[in-house]
Structure formats: structure tokens, C-alpha cells
Amino acid sequence: MGVGTKKEKEYYENGVEVIVEKFIDGILYGVPFLNTKEGTPIIATPHYSTSDKKGNLITNSQKRRTEGGMSIHLSKDKHFNKKLISISKKYFLHIQPCDYARIDYIVEKSTGEPYFLEVNAMMNLGIHSASVKSLLNCGFENYDEIILHILDLGFSRLNK
């Protein structure tokens, strides 16, 4: 075990596993994807979330909407969106087979550099989620159409 904080050492000594990551002062971005029967993914508009918490940290309570202070926004920066989408396509192609996912990043405030955070293969598809908001901005008419698209992908494999 390397040098860590007092809290990290306490967890380690008590057998509690933790993930320690470098803190990046930035904004959380997500790029949702839906696959198609043809294998050409539908890429939604990147979105970002902000928080009123120190360091723009987003709590689980904020994500679940049981605590205020978090806002979701569609990214309107076409140049930056193109960059995120290009990077995300590569990740998405390497996680196949997958019907839907969201690629998450922390974008450093001072440099605008995106740092890969995770592939969320079980992204929230709740009607008020950021991913649904992004998908509705890229051609889907309504929430039901998004869900039916995913169901249709699954059903199409049953007959093969």
C-alpha cells in the first residue's frame, strides 16, 4: 500500500476496499449511445451536470433527486461535442455487444481536457434522466420511442 490519507489507511486496516482517484477540478459530462440493428450507434447530444457542492461534486442524493443543487445541461459547444463524440465512439465500439450505454468524462475546467471516467452500461433511463434528455435532443420524438427502440433491439435477437 502506498502513501495515503489517514482515512484511506483507516479503511485499509479495517478491510474496507476503496478506490482513490486524483481529484480533477471539472465538470461531469456524459455521451449516451443507443445501438441499432445495423450496428451503427445513435449518438446523443453530450450533456453535463453541475453541482452546488464544493469542487462540483455530485452526491448520490442529488443524482436520485432527493437533494437539490444539481443541474443538467445539454452541451451546445459543437466543436467540443464533436471531440467528445469522436472519443466516445471508439469506446462504444470496443464494448460490443451492447444495446445502450453512456460514456462519462470529467472535463477539467482550466484546460478543457476530457478525462475518461467510466462506461456506464446501465445508465439511468428514467424519464427525467440526463441521458433521456440528450436522446430526445437527437431525433427521438418522446420517451416511449426511446424505450421501444431498446426493446426492439432485444426482441430482434430472439428470432435468430
Buried (B, 14 or more C-beta within 10 A) or exposed (E): EEEEEEEBEEBEEEEEEEEEEEEBEBBBBBBBBBBEEEEEBBBBBBBBBBBEEEEBEBEEEBBEEEBEEBEBBBBEEEEBBEBBBEBBBEBBEEEEEBBBBBBBBBBBEEEEEBBEBEBBEEBBBEEEBBBBBBBBBEEBEEBEEBBEBBEEBEEEEEEE
